[in-house]
Amino acid sequence: MSAPTAPAGRVLTVTLNPAVDVTYAVDALTVGETVRVRGVRSRSGGKGVNVASVVRALGGEAVVVALTAAREPDEFEAGLDALHLPHRLVLALEAVRRTVAVVAADGTTTSLQEPGGPAAEGTAEAVTAVLVEELAQGADAVVISGSVPPGLPVDLPARLAELCRDAGVPVVADLSGAPLRAAAGVGAVLVPNRDELADLVGAPARDLREVLGAGRHLLAGGAAAVLATLGEQGVVAVTPEGAWHARPVEVVAGNPTGAGDAAAAALARHLGAGVAAWPAVLADVVATSAACVLRPVAGEVDTGARARWLDLVEVEELDEERGARR
């Protein structure tokens, strides 16, 4: 299945719980033992920042809307500058949290994620105002992703998604838990994993039939589309135009930390371009996600591998009633 490259467009990403991501490369991680680190990388992160980085790598324009620390020096803002990512930051946190990914030589990855500190009073209104301003400047798509820090209402991502919908801008909601449940019916494209999908509908999502049924249920409840990410089994898209299943070309070993963010970046670029064909979108989503795993840190993508895989990803249409391949 050939997936044409989506044209360059302006994508806004919203990160309410940013992070400074630290990646340790080790031979092996053994709990209770001294582990020597072979290499370390540190960069500004959070899911929306990773999305913006991949959008830029694929030739698009991205603007990061995020919270940050209210004190100087601001390591998070300096990291965005180092990545050459345009940004609009709201001073709302005592400090930006840190996350640590420990990547062993065999690709096994262990993630340690701080929860993040509380946001200051008035932060929700400030973020909303910034998003309104950026939408007025022009946006082809918006990605709202990641967790919600203490001090902010869990439905804030849903409110922001409604703003985008009302402005006629397609929006991707890459959330989990209560924020995802709040955003499920506001016209966003949802990108849950298998567990998040099951939680959303209150039923298992063990096979294609159950995944398809859950997706149709969410469409009926107000989602614009559902792209369920199933790990090595690929992605299932359930849309008003039909349903499809795409699998990776091969099993890829590496750091999977930012694979979902890379998928959201590819999806947002196609949404911004008008989604000419969902099978082509899925091929790009799967190829880009897998190509991210090959890179040592989240937010990067092996563009050579992605280009090779785009024409090799097979996308099969699913029967709307039975979840079987046609």
KEVO-895311 format. One line per 5 residues: number of its first residue (from 0); for each residue y, x, z of N, C-alpha, C. Coordinates in Angstrom, 3 decimals, m for minus. Atoms other than C-alpha are relative to their C-alpha. Layout:
<sites>
NUM> Y X Z Y X Z Y X Z  ...
</sites>
This chain:
<sites>
0> m1.185 0.853 0.000 0.000 0.000 0.000 1.231 0.886 0.000  m1.204 m0.812 0.083 3.228 1.601 m1.106 1.139 m0.691 0.724  m1.125 0.551 m0.758 6.183 1.108 1.219 1.276 0.697 m0.430  m1.233 m0.642 0.414 9.536 1.793 m0.404 0.875 0.331 1.196  m0.886 m0.402 m1.080 12.005 3.629 1.773 1.142 m0.992 0.127
5> m1.091 0.936 m0.228 14.476 1.233 3.349 1.331 0.709 m0.222  m1.292 m0.638 0.223 18.079 1.913 2.332 0.693 0.321 1.315  m0.747 m0.361 m1.196 20.433 3.554 4.765 0.795 m1.201 0.485  m0.750 1.108 m0.563 22.044 1.060 7.138 0.453 0.369 1.398  m0.528 m0.277 m1.342 23.860 0.880 10.470 m0.805 m0.791 1.029
10> 0.835 0.601 m1.032 21.540 0.206 13.400 0.612 0.301 1.356  m0.437 m0.168 m1.378 22.790 m0.363 16.936 m1.220 m0.037 0.909  1.069 0.048 m0.988 20.434 0.455 19.792 0.610 m0.165 1.382  m0.498 0.284 m1.350 20.909 m0.833 23.341 m1.019 0.511 1.010  0.851 m0.584 m1.034 19.481 1.165 26.262 0.652 m0.221 1.353
15> m0.573 0.324 m1.299 20.148 m0.278 29.703 m0.499 0.925 1.106  0.561 m0.894 m1.011 17.970 2.224 31.583 m0.300 1.353 m0.652  0.186 m1.251 0.730 18.531 5.606 29.892 m0.720 1.045 0.856  0.721 m1.054 m0.712 16.770 8.817 30.838 0.310 1.353 m0.624  0.105 m1.349 0.543 16.747 12.535 30.453 m1.488 0.305 m0.045
20> 1.438 m0.173 0.191 13.282 13.145 29.005 m0.373 1.478 0.020  0.504 m1.366 m0.083 11.470 16.333 29.969 m1.461 m0.012 m0.452  1.379 m0.089 0.496 8.281 17.288 28.100 m0.566 1.372 0.336  0.700 m1.239 m0.331 5.911 19.914 29.502 m1.238 0.129 m0.881  1.226 m0.305 0.739 3.261 21.502 27.269 m0.890 0.869 0.891
25> 0.940 m0.727 m0.861 0.201 22.650 29.250 m1.348 0.110 m0.702  1.354 m0.090 0.553 m3.318 23.782 28.452 m0.822 m1.206 0.422  0.694 1.173 m0.537 m4.749 21.064 30.691 0.676 m0.382 1.305  m0.577 0.492 m1.247 m3.546 18.904 33.570 m1.125 m0.325 0.975  1.011 0.237 m1.020 m5.729 19.084 36.653 0.701 m0.363 1.295
30> m0.660 0.471 m1.214 m4.579 17.045 39.629 m0.472 0.828 1.197  0.329 m0.782 m1.176 m4.424 19.095 42.809 m0.035 1.492 m0.241  0.012 m1.418 0.340 m4.258 22.433 40.978 1.381 0.445 m0.455  m1.218 m0.559 0.564 m1.416 24.751 40.008 m0.133 0.027 m1.524  0.055 0.102 1.458 m0.650 24.076 36.329 1.163 0.792 m0.575
35> m1.045 m0.802 0.623 1.249 26.629 34.277 0.490 m0.685 m1.280  m0.626 0.666 1.135 3.660 25.225 31.731 0.222 1.023 m1.116  m0.147 m0.897 1.154 3.520 26.845 28.270 1.334 m0.185 m0.696  m1.271 0.264 0.655 6.687 25.209 27.007 0.638 m1.234 0.592  m0.707 1.140 m0.552 9.357 22.757 28.096 1.135 m0.388 m0.937
40> m1.096 0.539 0.808 11.735 20.531 26.139 0.705 m1.071 0.819  m0.781 1.003 m0.712 14.544 18.433 27.580 1.034 m0.579 m0.949  m0.968 0.647 0.882 16.691 15.881 25.771 0.354 m1.372 0.560  m0.371 1.355 m0.395 18.541 12.638 26.301 m0.974 m0.989 m0.619  0.999 0.936 0.486 16.175 9.724 25.998 0.201 m1.396 0.547
45> m0.020 1.439 m0.154 15.281 6.198 26.842 m0.395 m0.565 m1.348  0.595 0.506 1.227 13.658 3.962 24.257 1.017 m0.173 m1.129  m0.998 0.210 1.044 16.855 3.050 22.416 0.510 1.296 m0.600  m0.421 m1.302 0.517 17.890 6.690 22.112 m1.054 0.550 m0.953  1.073 m0.430 0.896 14.488 7.506 20.616 0.063 m0.753 m1.329
50> m0.123 0.798 1.227 14.931 4.656 18.129 1.128 0.546 m0.871  m1.149 m0.497 0.749 18.355 5.951 17.119 m0.308 1.347 m0.648  0.348 m1.313 0.543 17.000 9.477 16.644 m0.876 m0.124 m1.239  0.889 0.179 1.151 14.266 8.253 14.298 0.745 m0.638 m1.165  m0.811 0.601 1.071 16.687 6.041 12.344 0.777 1.089 m0.732
55> m0.755 m1.096 0.619 18.819 9.123 11.751 m0.914 0.907 m0.812  0.938 m0.863 0.711 15.786 11.198 10.751 m0.430 m0.613 m1.325  0.415 0.696 1.218 14.948 8.558 8.138 1.175 m0.277 m0.942  m1.137 0.111 0.905 18.436 8.667 6.641 0.958 m1.127 0.295  m0.886 1.097 m0.345 20.097 5.751 8.398 1.092 0.430 0.973
60> m1.063 m0.230 m0.968 23.140 5.491 10.646 m0.348 m0.755 1.269  0.338 0.632 m1.274 22.599 4.765 14.322 1.103 0.240 1.010  m0.963 m0.106 m1.089 24.922 4.099 17.250 m0.707 m0.408 1.285  0.636 0.250 m1.287 23.646 4.303 20.823 0.974 m0.705 0.929  m0.735 0.690 m1.063 24.971 1.726 23.290 m0.851 0.126 1.256
65> 0.821 m0.282 m1.181 23.840 2.761 26.763 0.853 0.098 1.244  m0.629 m0.305 m1.272 24.660 3.049 30.421 m0.092 1.505 0.233  0.084 m1.407 m0.371 25.354 6.474 31.877 0.606 0.185 1.381  m0.497 m0.303 m1.338 26.417 8.215 35.066 1.522 m0.052 0.038  m1.448 0.112 m0.157 29.907 7.618 36.400 0.617 1.301 0.503
70> m0.515 m1.267 m0.506 30.253 11.233 37.509 m0.234 1.107 m1.016  0.100 m1.160 0.890 30.719 14.541 35.723 m0.679 1.165 0.740  0.248 0.061 1.446 29.124 16.563 34.304 m1.092 m1.013 m0.320  0.945 1.024 0.428 27.154 13.946 32.370 m1.017 0.625 m0.949  1.045 m0.642 0.795 23.923 15.546 31.179 m0.481 m0.912 m1.125
75> 0.476 0.937 1.014 22.942 12.402 29.295 0.953 m0.028 m1.193  m0.946 0.015 1.106 26.145 12.245 27.235 m0.016 1.321 m0.758  0.066 m1.305 0.664 25.975 15.979 26.539 m1.229 0.085 m0.897  1.213 0.001 0.814 22.431 15.460 25.278 0.150 m0.821 m1.266  m0.253 0.803 1.202 23.537 12.711 22.900 0.862 0.778 m0.986
80> m0.842 m0.816 0.870 26.232 15.029 21.566 m0.832 1.078 m0.683  0.849 m1.039 0.577 23.611 17.751 21.048 m0.895 m0.558 m1.100  0.826 0.654 1.020 21.523 15.265 19.053 0.841 m0.553 m1.149  m0.930 0.512 1.018 24.621 14.316 16.997 m0.160 m1.500 m0.192  0.144 1.453 0.042 24.121 10.656 17.892 1.303 m0.650 0.466
85> m1.187 0.744 m0.433 27.287 8.507 17.937 m0.370 m0.962 1.115  0.363 0.815 m1.143 27.464 6.518 21.157 1.202 m0.702 0.597  m0.942 0.737 m0.832 29.313 3.955 23.247 m0.656 m0.132 1.375  0.627 m0.063 m1.309 28.591 4.551 26.919 0.806 m0.783 1.033  m0.594 0.750 m1.096 29.273 2.332 29.922 m0.277 0.765 1.291
90> 0.151 m0.746 m1.253 29.898 4.233 33.177 m0.447 m0.960 1.095  0.536 1.035 m0.884 27.633 2.324 35.519 m1.031 0.504 1.001  1.096 m0.488 m0.818 25.031 4.557 37.198 0.455 1.152 0.889  m0.252 m1.165 m0.853 25.090 7.000 40.092 m0.537 1.260 m0.678  0.606 m1.112 0.739 22.799 9.242 38.039 m0.955 m0.575 m1.026
95> 0.977 0.398 1.008 20.637 8.993 34.933 m1.366 0.520 0.423  1.343 m0.368 m0.443 16.941 9.018 35.783 m0.610 1.063 m0.900  0.745 m0.969 0.794 14.490 11.634 34.531 m1.419 m0.522 m0.188  1.405 0.288 0.242 11.103 11.122 32.942 m0.678 1.301 m0.412  0.752 m1.208 0.319 8.409 13.752 32.541 m1.268 m0.388 m0.743
100> 1.240 0.169 0.751 5.693 13.794 29.878 m0.734 1.341 0.019  0.822 m1.204 m0.047 2.920 16.345 30.471 m1.045 m0.123 m1.109  0.851 0.094 1.176 1.132 16.989 27.174 m0.988 1.160 0.001  1.041 m1.023 m0.001 m2.188 18.859 27.292 m0.327 0.434 m1.425  0.314 m0.552 1.320 m3.538 20.964 24.428 m0.830 m0.955 m0.838
105> 0.818 0.947 0.757 m5.997 18.207 23.463 0.748 m1.293 m0.328  m0.794 1.186 0.306 m3.163 15.676 23.148 0.095 m1.003 1.122  m0.077 0.923 m1.127 m3.784 13.918 26.454 1.382 0.082 0.633  m1.366 0.037 m0.497 m0.389 12.813 27.755 0.087 m0.809 1.291  m0.238 0.670 m1.272 0.559 11.919 31.326 1.500 m0.155 0.179
110> m1.429 0.260 m0.119 3.943 10.275 31.864 0.362 m0.355 1.434  m0.549 0.305 m1.319 5.928 10.229 35.110 1.401 m0.554 m0.229  m1.255 0.663 0.331 8.813 7.767 34.942 0.697 m0.498 1.261  m0.804 0.499 m1.105 11.494 7.323 37.563 0.486 m1.416 m0.337  m0.398 1.392 0.274 12.577 3.673 37.968 1.444 m0.155 m0.431
115> m1.422 0.154 0.297 16.304 4.278 37.618 0.737 m0.628 1.167  m0.796 0.521 m1.105 19.085 3.559 40.095 0.733 m1.267 m0.384  m0.685 1.274 0.262 21.119 0.349 40.424 1.262 0.180 m0.822  m1.224 0.002 0.803 23.887 m0.465 37.974 1.149 m0.580 0.822  m1.182 0.436 m0.744 27.410 m1.015 39.254 0.355 m1.446 m0.330
120> m0.470 1.367 0.212 28.987 m4.438 39.594 0.870 m0.052 m1.264  m0.770 0.160 1.230 30.454 m5.698 36.315 m0.611 0.658 m1.214  0.623 m0.715 1.116 28.053 m3.700 34.160 m0.435 m0.943 m1.114  0.468 0.939 1.024 26.581 m6.713 32.370 1.150 m0.428 m0.900  m1.156 0.421 0.794 30.036 m7.862 31.265 0.504 1.153 m0.874
125> m0.479 m1.151 0.760 30.992 m4.334 30.174 m0.899 0.290 m1.201  0.932 m0.238 1.108 27.845 m3.868 28.059 0.171 m1.076 m1.068  m0.179 1.097 0.946 28.334 m7.273 26.480 1.253 0.209 m0.840  m1.252 m0.223 0.730 31.923 m6.429 25.541 m0.155 1.118 m1.025  0.208 m1.109 0.934 30.865 m3.125 23.952 m0.826 m0.460 m1.194
130> 0.832 0.473 1.096 28.149 m4.834 21.916 0.794 m0.903 m0.937  m0.830 0.872 0.829 30.598 m7.483 20.704 0.914 0.839 m0.893  m0.878 m0.878 0.781 32.986 m4.731 19.578 m0.764 0.696 m1.117  0.783 m0.719 1.004 30.245 m2.830 17.765 m0.506 m0.936 m1.094  0.404 0.981 1.007 28.974 m5.966 16.025 1.166 m0.304 m0.934
135> m1.184 0.267 0.822 32.510 m6.582 14.826 0.273 1.137 m0.974  m0.172 m1.153 0.886 32.523 m3.086 13.314 m1.015 m0.009 m1.144  1.026 0.104 1.028 29.460 m4.039 11.270 m1.311 0.603 0.454  1.336 m0.475 m0.356 25.749 m3.734 11.984 m1.008 m0.702 m0.894  1.062 0.581 0.820 22.676 m4.272 9.824 m1.163 m0.498 0.846
140> 1.063 0.411 m0.917 20.247 m4.556 12.757 0.304 0.559 1.372  m0.162 m0.444 m1.382 20.110 m4.178 16.532 m1.386 0.102 0.624  1.237 m0.150 m0.764 17.274 m2.876 18.715 0.364 0.062 1.474  m0.205 0.028 m1.447 17.313 m3.783 22.417 m1.333 0.363 0.638  1.306 m0.471 m0.452 14.634 m1.816 24.200 0.061 0.650 1.367
145> 0.126 m0.660 m1.289 13.399 m0.468 27.491 0.125 m0.945 1.170  m0.032 0.785 m1.231 13.572 m1.615 31.079 1.426 m0.334 0.406  m1.297 0.428 m0.535 16.408 m3.238 33.013 0.126 0.557 1.411  m0.123 m0.600 m1.331 17.707 m1.290 36.033 0.390 m1.038 1.044  m0.452 0.907 m1.068 18.338 m2.913 39.424 1.501 m0.248 m0.109
150> m1.410 0.349 0.045 21.643 m4.697 39.670 0.404 m0.776 m1.233  m0.267 0.766 1.213 21.421 m6.304 36.233 m0.960 m1.177 m0.081  0.906 1.148 0.137 19.986 m9.766 35.488 m1.096 0.290 m1.010  1.126 m0.292 0.888 16.562 m9.642 33.876 0.170 m0.660 m1.363  m0.197 0.657 1.289 17.774 m11.991 31.139 1.168 0.590 m0.796
155> m1.094 m0.594 0.747 20.600 m9.666 30.049 m0.417 0.387 m1.425  0.401 m0.270 1.384 18.603 m8.385 27.022 m0.079 m1.266 m0.854  0.063 1.259 0.742 18.003 m12.010 26.012 1.401 m0.481 m0.367  m1.384 0.401 0.295 21.728 m12.765 26.262 0.583 0.855 m1.134  m0.500 m0.890 1.045 22.542 m9.714 24.128 m0.654 m0.331 m1.342
160> 0.692 0.371 1.236 19.909 m10.753 21.590 0.595 m1.273 m0.590  m0.626 1.231 0.485 21.495 m14.205 21.365 1.344 0.290 m0.664  m1.264 m0.395 0.619 24.862 m12.574 20.619 m0.230 0.504 m1.425  0.325 m0.541 1.326 23.278 m10.693 17.723 m0.425 m1.125 m0.945  0.464 1.123 0.828 21.548 m13.817 16.447 1.181 m0.849 m0.461
165> m1.148 0.835 0.343 24.782 m15.799 16.555 0.930 0.706 m0.987  m0.808 m0.771 0.947 26.497 m12.990 14.629 m0.711 0.191 m1.339  0.753 m0.123 1.240 23.815 m13.208 11.933 m0.634 1.355 m0.210  0.581 m1.346 0.094 22.400 m9.759 12.727 m1.423 m0.043 0.554  1.368 m0.001 m0.517 18.607 m9.357 13.031 m0.140 0.941 1.189
170> 0.138 m0.773 m1.230 17.526 m8.061 16.418 m1.467 0.164 0.366  1.340 m0.317 m0.487 14.358 m6.374 17.693 0.062 0.095 1.512  0.083 m0.060 m1.459 13.436 m6.908 21.357 m1.278 0.727 0.381  1.141 m0.814 m0.414 11.156 m4.102 22.561 0.059 0.136 1.514  m0.144 0.133 m1.445 10.838 m5.115 26.202 m1.366 m0.258 0.614
175> 1.239 0.359 m0.682 8.206 m5.918 28.805 0.331 m0.830 1.233  m0.171 0.744 m1.233 7.699 m8.130 31.835 0.986 m1.147 m0.117  m0.934 1.122 m0.047 10.381 m10.619 32.839 1.061 0.056 m1.089  m0.975 m0.031 1.097 13.002 m9.363 30.323 m0.597 m0.432 m1.336  0.642 0.419 1.244 10.521 m9.839 27.475 m0.239 m1.506 m0.002
180> 0.227 1.447 m0.066 9.606 m13.324 28.656 1.301 m0.756 m0.219  m1.286 0.667 0.176 13.302 m14.228 28.797 0.474 0.050 m1.443  m0.465 m0.182 1.379 13.876 m12.918 25.262 m0.937 m0.602 m1.041  1.023 0.434 0.953 10.794 m14.511 23.704 0.451 m1.149 m0.887  m0.357 1.190 0.761 12.546 m17.656 22.511 1.401 m0.013 m0.557
185> m1.408 m0.021 0.404 15.996 m16.474 21.399 0.208 0.490 m1.427  m0.160 m0.348 1.403 15.292 m15.620 17.765 m0.095 1.477 m0.311  0.182 m1.431 0.234 14.449 m11.925 18.132 m1.372 0.258 m0.608  1.307 m0.493 0.417 11.632 m10.014 16.464 m0.607 0.717 1.201  0.652 m0.559 m1.178 9.209 m9.170 19.278 m1.022 1.050 m0.422
190> 0.962 m1.061 0.323 7.120 m5.978 19.324 m0.858 0.333 1.230  0.804 m0.249 m1.202 4.710 m6.360 22.277 m1.261 0.788 m0.322  1.344 m0.553 0.154 1.596 m4.285 22.811 m1.001 m1.086 0.403  1.028 1.018 m0.242 m1.707 m6.043 23.454 0.157 m0.643 1.385  m0.131 0.537 m1.353 m1.184 m6.403 27.212 1.245 m0.868 0.132
195> m1.242 0.774 m0.070 2.411 m7.601 26.838 m0.141 m1.320 m0.742  0.227 1.232 0.755 1.322 m10.136 24.227 m0.803 m0.999 0.829  0.819 0.877 m0.835 m1.358 m11.520 26.538 0.812 m0.570 1.157  m0.838 0.465 m1.106 1.157 m11.719 29.385 0.980 m1.077 m0.468  m0.972 0.954 0.519 3.636 m13.589 27.193 m0.590 m1.395 m0.165
200> 0.584 1.305 0.309 1.229 m16.358 26.218 m0.978 m0.482 1.062  0.917 0.391 m1.058 m0.963 m16.365 29.326 m1.427 m0.168 m0.465  1.360 0.069 0.534 m4.147 m15.813 27.326 m0.381 1.364 m0.556  0.418 m1.313 0.505 m6.243 m12.827 26.178 0.422 0.212 m1.455  m0.289 m0.375 1.389 m5.396 m10.966 22.972 m0.964 1.120 m0.387
205> 1.027 m1.033 0.143 m8.683 m9.129 22.506 m0.357 0.312 m1.440  0.383 m0.235 1.389 m9.321 m9.549 18.784 1.072 m0.580 m0.924  m1.010 0.447 0.949 m7.449 m10.419 15.600 0.279 m1.494 0.101  m0.190 1.448 m0.085 m8.014 m14.154 16.035 0.915 m0.338 1.179  m0.819 0.285 m1.175 m6.532 m14.145 19.530 1.422 0.545 m0.155
210> m1.335 m0.558 0.247 m3.639 m11.873 18.499 0.787 m0.914 m0.928  m0.651 0.893 0.950 m2.846 m14.149 15.573 0.409 m1.308 0.683  m0.328 1.234 m0.703 m2.995 m17.245 17.773 1.180 0.171 0.944  m1.125 m0.265 m0.904 m0.657 m15.674 20.315 1.297 0.135 m0.786  m1.189 m0.157 0.827 1.768 m14.698 17.562 0.528 m1.324 m0.512
215> m0.427 1.316 0.493 1.822 m18.212 16.120 0.630 m0.824 1.132  m0.555 0.711 m1.150 2.459 m19.600 19.611 1.438 0.458 0.267  m1.340 m0.533 m0.248 5.477 m17.304 20.031 0.975 m0.397 m1.104  m0.863 0.474 1.092 6.833 m18.228 16.599 0.454 m1.431 0.269  m0.337 1.395 m0.287 6.680 m21.883 17.574 0.992 m0.106 1.160
220> m0.885 0.021 m1.156 8.548 m21.002 20.767 1.369 0.604 m0.245  m1.336 m0.484 0.314 11.509 m19.423 18.987 0.128 1.449 m0.381  m0.077 m1.381 0.469 10.616 m15.835 18.070 0.200 0.014 m1.513  m0.196 m0.114 1.450 11.775 m14.735 14.598 m1.248 0.515 m0.680  1.257 m0.561 0.484 8.552 m12.751 14.087 m0.606 0.774 1.158
225> 0.693 m0.763 m1.035 5.964 m10.902 16.169 m0.765 1.130 m0.669  0.783 m1.145 0.439 4.668 m7.390 15.489 m0.734 0.532 1.219  0.800 m0.426 m1.141 1.841 m6.721 17.929 m0.565 1.381 m0.280  0.486 m1.366 0.178 1.118 m3.014 18.328 m1.314 0.151 0.766  1.357 m0.032 m0.550 m2.586 m2.349 18.939 m0.563 1.412 0.080
230> 0.465 m1.376 m0.127 m2.754 1.433 19.290 m0.687 0.486 m1.262  0.742 m0.537 1.143 m5.369 3.023 17.037 m0.427 m1.088 m0.982  0.342 1.107 0.894 m6.089 m0.443 15.593 1.190 m0.452 m0.840  m1.127 0.279 0.873 m2.628 m0.536 14.053 0.921 m1.087 0.504  m1.012 1.007 m0.297 m0.189 m3.434 13.929 m0.363 m1.309 m0.693
235> 0.136 1.327 0.592 m0.509 m7.168 13.335 1.379 m0.644 m0.015  m1.268 0.708 0.134 2.562 m8.974 12.021 m0.272 m1.479 m0.209  0.074 1.444 0.151 2.869 m12.728 12.456 1.421 m0.481 m0.261  m1.345 0.371 0.433 5.851 m14.125 10.570 m0.021 m1.404 m0.605  m0.015 1.300 0.668 7.006 m17.437 9.084 m0.564 0.059 m1.410
240> 0.506 m0.140 1.366 5.930 m16.041 5.688 m1.498 0.255 m0.060  1.419 m0.293 m0.001 2.381 m15.155 6.756 m0.335 1.025 1.062  0.460 m0.967 m0.996 0.322 m12.702 8.811 m0.777 1.105 m0.687  0.647 m1.172 0.596 m0.951 m9.189 8.038 m0.430 0.964 1.083  0.507 m1.031 m0.910 m2.879 m6.360 9.664 0.024 1.337 m0.732
245> m0.058 m1.342 0.579 m2.173 m2.676 8.973 m0.601 0.992 0.981  0.628 m1.031 m0.828 m4.246 0.239 10.267 0.528 1.380 m0.382  m0.385 m1.369 0.346 m3.284 3.934 10.501 m0.986 0.612 m0.994  0.854 m0.675 0.969 m4.646 6.153 7.757 m1.063 0.825 0.705  0.927 m0.826 m0.759 m6.287 8.416 10.337 0.393 m0.018 1.463
250> m0.299 m0.117 m1.420 m6.534 8.895 14.084 0.774 1.296 0.204  m0.894 m1.141 m0.150 m3.717 11.224 15.099 0.024 0.437 1.458  m0.083 m0.560 m1.346 m3.783 13.521 18.141 1.393 0.574 0.209  m1.324 m0.525 m0.297 m0.538 14.444 19.843 0.631 m0.754 1.146  m0.749 0.662 m1.064 2.172 12.965 22.057 0.395 m1.407 m0.451
255> m0.285 1.369 0.454 2.215 9.149 21.701 1.195 m0.650 0.689  m1.029 0.598 m0.857 5.162 8.650 24.075 1.016 m0.825 m0.781  m1.040 0.702 0.743 7.684 7.631 21.407 m0.492 m0.757 m1.217  0.545 0.640 1.203 5.334 6.018 18.881 0.552 m1.412 m0.182  m0.530 1.351 0.106 6.512 2.500 19.674 1.469 m0.020 m0.392
260> m1.416 m0.088 0.364 10.144 3.551 19.383 0.153 0.331 m1.483  m0.039 m0.317 1.425 9.474 5.080 15.961 m0.320 m1.232 m0.834  0.340 1.240 0.700 7.847 1.814 14.896 1.196 m0.945 m0.026  m1.178 0.878 m0.061 10.917 m0.128 16.072 1.106 0.487 m0.927  m1.017 m0.559 0.895 13.190 2.238 14.113 m0.292 m0.363 m1.452
265> 0.369 0.349 1.375 11.275 1.697 10.869 0.194 m1.495 m0.240  m0.138 1.446 0.119 11.207 m2.057 11.480 1.465 m0.400 m0.125  m1.419 0.366 0.013 14.946 m2.254 12.192 0.643 0.312 m1.337  m0.602 m0.367 1.287 15.824 m0.466 8.964 m0.370 m1.023 m1.077  0.404 1.008 0.977 13.808 m2.977 6.940 0.647 m1.350 0.285
270> m0.676 1.255 m0.337 15.235 m5.933 8.849 1.441 0.032 m0.481  m1.374 m0.128 0.452 18.697 m4.640 8.092 0.147 m0.087 m1.501  m0.025 0.053 1.463 17.794 m4.406 4.408 m0.458 m1.344 m0.546  0.366 1.333 0.454 16.524 m7.987 4.304 m1.479 m0.279 m0.097  1.454 0.185 0.011 12.705 m7.501 4.523 m0.472 m0.621 m1.311
275> 0.453 0.503 1.295 11.729 m7.820 0.879 m1.471 m0.408 0.035  1.434 0.289 m0.047 7.994 m7.766 1.690 m0.570 0.519 1.310  0.535 m0.408 m1.291 6.283 m7.726 5.076 m1.113 1.037 m0.117  1.005 m1.061 0.095 3.256 m5.681 3.889 0.623 1.386 m0.140  m0.677 m1.289 0.141 5.626 m2.880 2.836 0.630 0.426 1.320
280> m0.581 m0.311 m1.305 7.385 m3.100 6.194 m1.074 0.530 0.941  1.083 m0.421 m0.890 4.080 m2.823 8.057 m0.500 1.389 m0.341  0.441 m1.334 0.402 3.012 0.208 6.024 0.947 1.059 0.531  m0.994 m0.941 m0.494 6.256 1.952 6.964 m0.070 0.099 1.524  0.088 0.008 m1.456 5.958 0.927 10.622 m1.174 0.846 0.480
285> 1.198 m0.726 m0.417 2.427 2.317 10.893 0.120 1.490 m0.322  m0.125 m1.403 0.396 3.147 5.541 8.973 1.021 0.727 0.867  m1.049 m0.636 m0.805 6.339 6.262 10.920 m0.459 0.188 1.437  0.500 m0.097 m1.365 4.701 5.556 14.276 m0.997 1.148 0.134  0.994 m1.077 m0.049 1.775 7.874 13.527 0.646 1.365 m0.185
290> m0.673 m1.279 0.250 4.093 10.593 12.224 0.787 0.462 1.214  m0.690 m0.368 m1.239 5.973 10.492 15.536 m0.955 0.686 0.969  0.987 m0.571 m0.919 2.784 11.304 17.452 m0.203 1.493 m0.266  0.192 m1.403 0.357 2.578 14.627 15.581 1.079 0.918 0.567  m1.101 m0.811 m0.506 5.877 15.800 17.042 m0.127 0.176 1.520
295> 0.229 m0.286 m1.420 6.021 17.368 20.520 0.778 m0.876 0.963  m0.802 0.817 m0.907 8.727 15.078 21.935 0.325 m1.338 m0.651  m0.370 1.322 0.500 9.637 11.412 21.625 1.360 0.074 m0.683  m1.261 0.032 0.728 12.426 10.608 19.176 0.009 0.866 m1.238  0.130 m0.803 1.202 11.218 13.016 16.507 m1.115 m0.576 m0.869
300> 1.009 0.510 0.920 9.113 12.257 13.435 m0.316 1.063 m1.046  0.423 m0.922 1.053 7.099 14.398 11.022 0.200 m0.718 m1.340  m0.346 0.751 1.210 8.771 13.183 7.839 m0.942 0.309 m1.158  0.959 m0.334 1.054 6.298 15.035 5.611 m1.264 m0.828 0.110  1.199 0.812 m0.215 3.297 13.289 7.163 0.288 m1.462 m0.301
305> m0.361 1.392 0.277 5.094 9.960 7.007 0.008 m0.262 m1.502  m0.075 0.186 1.449 5.774 10.411 3.293 m1.390 m0.028 m0.621  1.373 m0.017 0.549 2.106 11.234 2.625 m0.731 m1.300 0.312  0.767 1.164 m0.439 0.836 8.231 4.562 0.522 m1.318 m0.549  m0.584 1.269 0.429 3.193 5.587 3.183 m0.830 m0.687 m1.083
310> 0.763 0.581 1.108 1.111 5.089 0.025 m1.466 m0.230 0.344  1.421 0.073 m0.350 m2.206 5.250 1.903 m0.316 m1.082 1.028  0.236 1.045 m1.006 m1.757 2.606 4.604 m0.448 m1.281 m0.699  0.503 1.253 0.564 m3.844 m0.453 3.765 0.436 m1.174 0.879  m0.479 1.183 m0.714 m2.358 m3.807 4.711 m0.765 m1.203 m0.527
315> 0.818 1.152 0.387 m4.602 m6.878 4.696 0.608 m1.289 0.527  m0.506 1.296 m0.427 m3.463 m10.470 4.809 m1.042 m0.691 0.863  0.882 0.707 m0.908 m4.916 m12.569 7.610 0.048 m1.491 m0.268  0.084 1.444 0.114 m6.095 m16.142 7.391 0.775 m0.631 1.139  m0.882 0.581 m1.017 m3.538 m18.248 9.234 m0.750 m0.812 1.052
320> 0.703 0.853 m0.925 m6.120 m20.502 10.836 m1.038 0.749 0.820  1.148 m0.601 m0.673 m9.048 m18.268 11.677 0.210 1.437 0.440  m0.208 m1.382 m0.379 m7.557 m14.790 12.038 m0.895 0.958 m0.756  0.886 m0.856 0.780 m10.022 m13.471 9.476 0.763 0.558 m1.206  m0.624 m0.584 1.189 m9.117 m11.203 6.564 m0.328 m0.837 m1.227
325> 0.229 0.736 1.246 m8.674 m12.920 3.240 m0.635 0.912 m1.042
</sites>
